């Protein structure tokens, strides 16, 4: 704990140097006082808190801080703004002052201040060429406490009024028709979290709907939150009337998991691989959490335990390394949070009783605010939903600091005058998959944390250390100095000494930002301090040194020996970081190849069950941008062949595909011993990384055809049918072109090709009809070309 505080204190010492949000003298664009219209197609507007207003704010590069005006787009009847403002009015400022840095943030903070004071909300309204000061009367809710939502009367009142409004809406006959299953489940969970018995009949109605739910598409997304509702209800009430439904859904989810412990948009195929582009953590982590809840609710089954164990093994890798990424990818280092997946993971690991995971991801959640929390891939719905559950793992001082920094103004801006919370979305005009969603349940769960009535809201004690106010503020500071428009200037203002100190931060994101800032100063940045950091007793400092040396590329040549030394260290991630740094240096690092190839060939099923060392070293050595790739032909061939064979069995399709880059660099004599492994990688696809798993298969077909390997013909034909449908309309012509190079040798396979063409045209499911016909025609054209071929090249065999 002391180490975390000390590392965070380094950043807090220079936090004042981090730039404020936007310039003070931005020119309005558009300028509504000059008659400019809202740009065509720019439909996104914002709820403006409890005023009853919605307004359009200029957005550029995913930020609103260049705007200086708000154009009113809606005024709710009966709201505080009704009669005082109308559609087309323009708000120029608040409290008698013009907007100075970001109308959206300023409006939210002013709402918080008004609700804490006398309720008077003063704004400058522009209408028909005249600016007028207008005062709206808002309900007085009090101030957020220093530990909000804990020990916070305002939070308690928001929860009570929000649940009341939610219950009224849920009584409507057509309530369910308006909601996606995710917000519908969350709304019911919010009422359950309030522990108000008067809502039980409404909750039971929703539980019955949930227990009967089924779906063909997006099952993983929907099942996760529905199972949560059913499990939480069972635990909270002891009513087992929904147990059968929960068991059905949970076991479908457990058995629909891929062989490596992941889920995608849908459940896995019968062969244990995922559809389309594969693994997605945004549905996968909540689904794992829901299965843990189902187990705590009394569901017992070995398949359930297996699914939880495989998924947690997969996600455990990211502890200490970065935010949970989109899928089976590198740790996410652009920000401390990626669509709420760190909050999700923190809650999940807390339920599993795993302190390291709960602690790390709670701190990542706390450091994620501002732009890091405001954005999100296809919208920020889950980023906001999982913010408070993740932060709360670190205790009330953490939640209070996060609310003060970001949550208070953001939540108050999102809350409507009747207590609901529509999804606000990120500051962009489109590409928000959650547009129009009701986010009320998600926000109310945040305010329900102090009641501790659900597993989601703290019923299970937090095993992460409960931090004090100073530590909380230090972690908040770690998330400052970055936004979607300006990602560099804050760190560029720091001295080299402060940047070097930042390389030892607990935060992988801070280390990455400091490393990039140091690299932007090349070639003047000295290498010797980084070499000395590689000897630090603190592991994070050594990570930071490797990251910086990687950023410096060829300038890091003096550090080659020190980096090679790290390859013998016990820590897996340190070995990987050192290998990645070596991969960009060039010829001076070529002497590391014997060690790197030896490590790549190693298999450690106990200490590295997913072969991550093999995966990352494969990328470091064989990626097309690697400086080591050009030296492989001269490497020890026995060591190279062992490494390639091992890498071609890695469970990650991207790692396998990367290794295939060496095929064309080897002579026939050099690559002959690898033909069995290459062939096996074609016929047995990788169990993960589906989106990239096809490249190695096509590369294998290509190299077998180049050397006229007989077994490549059958592999071509079988692969045409077994390939991932994703982008198969582009691959099929290439596969057919490869097959055609075998000339007359392909004629015996024409009957099978005809079956494949018919399948493409008539029977392939979940694929656009026009592309099905295109693939079928491509196969038939190839059949005709084979029939007409007179080429009979001499073949060799793998044996």
Beta strands, then each sheet from edge to edge (+ up, - down):
strand 1: 46-47
strand 2: 53-57
strand 3: 70-75
strand 4: 90-94
strand 5: 97-98
strand 6: 120-127
strand 7: 130-137
sheet 1: 1+ 2- 3+ 4- 5+
sheet 2: 1+ 2- 3+ 4- 6+ 7-
end
